[in-house]
Amino acid sequence: MLYDHVADLELRIEDYSLEQLERDTSSGFTRATTIVSLHGNGSTGRGEDVTYDNEAHDTLHDAGAEFPITGEYTLSEFSNQLSEIDFFFGDEPGQSIFHNYRQWAFESAALDLALKQADTNLAEQLGRTYEPVRFVVSTRLEEPPTGDRIIDWLNRNPELEFKLDPTSEWSEEVIERLAATDAVQTLDLKGQYHGTTVDQPADPELYKQVIEGFPEALIEDPELNEQTQPLFEGEEARVTWDYPIRGVETVKDLPWEPEWLNIKPSRFGSVQSLFDTVDYCCEHEIQMFGGGQFELDVGRQHIHAIASLFYPSAPNDVAPKAYNDPEPSTDLPSSPLTPPTAPQGFSWE
């Protein structure tokens, strides 16, 4: 099992620090994250808290709390310690998944530090090799949607591939225009999101148009009800799931055994939950691809590392962070991403 390769890594934490980052994005919102740095034995391990609540990051920094995390552990012992800490100071965050995001920040930093203190990297520790990473660009269309944004991207780089978020405002003409590019690999219906800024209620007409208009693309996170579920009969093999996936039990709870899953490491909270789910997918021949969370720093490296080790050739939604800038530069990395020549710890650079 994958986790067995890292569970007993020794870890010494002498101190830690937090740094808040903030940046405007191409999706029209200001992203804030917190970098967790764990220090020990002359090394630093880093992780990124991707909680989607800027005030929660402000609260974390303003609190000036001293979390009980210094000491000597194995990685498994440190994970158990983290599970006992209230990182939200008695307040319930806006979404329960935020607990996982914050724990992942500390766990991923701990994995990074433990690997560095052992003078190794994740690939060596797992007995694997970093492979080039195929990526797709995830973006939303302009308002009103025309598809111009995708055409503009393709004019800059005809080899780009995309993951898009259909909405009820998409017309038949827009769908035909996008389908004609042959560049759309995944369509995220956002049907599993509730109470967020990206909610897209189940729309049978939209679902039907997407299923028929993009016959080869993966379709992510539909909301299944009496009207929409029949539309997916015979199409189950290209339905993939993202938001519900937080561990092995959440995979088992899906409406049918999937053939594809979107793996976002931060959703799992712990390294063990992530690795156990990857093991489960491999055992059950479930294909995986990576997903991002608008990471601003080291978190993007971590999702590149995981994708490189487990699903490098999949349509990974892990484009380098520069693709998320409001005004992306003209000098952007192309897919696939080249593995690092001298990786350390959990980083991939």
C-alpha positions, -999 to 999 in steps of 0.1 A, spaced: 0 0 0 12 35 -9 9 49 26 31 23 41 60 38 22 57 72 40 38 65 73 70 59 93 91 87 79 106 105 109 98 142 113 112 169 136 94 202 138 111 230 157 90 259 146 64 269 120 53 300 102 23 312 82 22 335 51 -10 347 35 -10 352 -3 -36 370 -24 -40 374 -62 -68 382 -87 -77 354 -110 -90 349 -145 -123 337 -131 -131 371 -117 -124 366 -80 -96 374 -56 -79 342 -44 -64 340 -9 -44 311 4 -21 305 33 14 289 31 23 267 60 60 263 66 73 238 90 110 241 101 133 215 115 169 202 113 178 230 89 151 222 64 117 236 57 86 218 45 58 238 29 21 233 22 -8 254 10 -42 260 26 -67 265 -2 -98 273 19 -122 293 -3 -130 320 23 -107 350 24 -119 360 59 -110 325 72 -74 332 61 -75 366 78 -88 350 110 -60 324 110 -34 351 107 -50 376 131 -55 350 158 -17 346 164 -24 311 178 3 286 187 -9 252 174 7 223 193 27 208 165 63 211 174 82 179 184 93 146 170 69 123 152 65 98 124 43 112 96 15 89 108 18 102 144 18 138 132 -14 132 112 -31 119 143 -20 150 162 -34 173 135 -68 155 136 -71 167 172 -65 204 165 -93 229 159 -78 250 132 -110 272 130 -110 283 167 -144 269 176 -162 284 146 -177 261 119 -163 271 85 -186 280 57 -181 245 41 -172 214 60 -145 206 34 -125 235 46 -114 214 76 -98 190 51 -82 219 32 -65 232 63 -54 199 76 -39 191 41 -18 223 43 -1 210 74 1 174 63 15 182 29 41 205 46 50 177 70 54 152 41 76 177 24 97 182 55 100 145 64 112 137 28 138 165 29 150 154 64 154 119 50 173 134 19 148 120 -6 118 129 -27 84 115 -31 91 95 -62 121 78 -47 102 71 -15 74 54 -34 97 36 -58 82 55 -88 94 79 -115 83 114 -123 67 114 -158 58 144 -180 24 158 -171 -3 165 -196 -25 194 -186 -57 211 -197 -66 247 -191 -97 252 -169 -116 284 -175 -151 298 -176 -165 316 -207 -171 353 -209 -205 368 -202 -226 364 -222 -209 332 -234 -196 332 -269 -166 309 -269 -143 338 -279 -121 332 -249 -113 296 -261 -107 307 -297 -83 334 -284 -64 308 -264 -62 284 -294 -50 313 -316 -21 317 -291 -14 279 -288 -34 255 -311 -22 225 -290 -41 236 -258 -68 215 -243 -96 226 -220 -119 218 -191 -149 241 -192 -179 248 -169 -211 248 -189 -240 270 -177 -276 273 -187 -266 304 -207 -247 283 -232 -265 284 -265 -266 256 -291 -244 278 -313 -218 282 -285 -217 244 -279 -213 237 -317 -185 263 -319 -166 248 -289 -171 212 -301 -157 221 -335 -123 229 -319 -119 193 -307 -100 208 -277 -126 203 -250 -117 173 -229 -139 177 -198 -171 196 -190 -178 203 -153 -215 206 -147 -210 217 -111 -241 198 -101 -226 186 -68 -219 221 -55 -246 237 -33 -243 271 -16 -212 282 -34 -205 309 -60 -202 283 -88 -235 264 -83 -251 253 -115 -285 237 -108 -295 206 -127 -307 217 -162 -319 187 -183 -317 207 -215 -281 218 -208 -272 182 -198 -287 168 -230 -269 194 -252 -236 187 -235 -239 149 -237 -248 150 -274 -226 180 -284 -193 166 -269 -196 128 -275 -160 121 -265 -155 144 -235 -157 135 -199 -186 150 -180 -181 159 -144 -204 162 -114 -239 160 -128 -268 163 -104 -288 132 -109 -326 133 -104 -357 119 -121 -352 142 -151 -314 141 -155 -304 105 -146 -320 89 -177 -299 112 -199 -268 94 -187 -280 58 -194 -253 44 -217 -230 73 -209 -219 63 -174 -183 54 -186 -175 91 -193 -190 105 -161 -164 116 -137 -168 129 -101 -149 156 -82 -166 174 -54 -179 144 -35 -145 125 -36 -128 128 -2 -118 92 5 -125 56 -3 -159 55 12 -170 85 -9 -160 65 -40 -180 35 -29 -211 58 -23 -213 70 -59 -244 61 -79 -224 35 -99 -188 23 -100 -170 51 -119 -145 47 -146 -130 82 -140 -124 103 -109 -109 138 -104 -84 136 -77 -78 169 -58 -53 161 -30 -65 189 -7 -100 174 -6 -87 143 12 -73 161 43 -47 135 50 -19 118 30 -33 84 41 -68 92 27 -53 104 -6 -30 74 -10 -57 49 1 -80 63 -25 -53 61 -52 -47 25 -42 -84 17 -44 -87 33 -79 -57 12 -91 -72 -20 -77 -106 -13 -93 -92 0 -126 -107 34 -121 -89 60 -142 -78 92 -125 -69 128 -135 -57 157 -113 -76 188 -103 -65 221 -90 -78 247 -65 -64 280 -78 -33 273 -58 -10 303 -57 23 287 -46 36 253 -35 2 236 -36 4 237 -74 37 219 -73 22 192 -51 -7 185 -75 19 183 -103 39 158 -83 9 136 -77 -2 137 -113 33 130 -125 35 98 -103 0 84 -108 -18 97 -139 6 117 -161 -11 112 -194 -47 120 -182 -64 153 -190 -51 169 -158 -67 201 -147 -34 213 -133 -22 240 -158 6 261 -143 -7 289 -121 2 316 -147 -28 304 -168 -51 317 -140 -38 352 -142 -64 378 -153 -40 388 -181 -19 358 -189 15 364 -205 24 353 -240 52 331 -227 34 302 -210 45 266 -205 31 241 -230 18 206 -222 32 183 -212 52 197 -183 88 184 -180 96 167 -147 122 183 -124 158 173 -128 167 174 -90 134 172 -70 135 174 -33 108 165 -8 72 168 -20 80 197 -44 81 194 -82 104 220 -95 
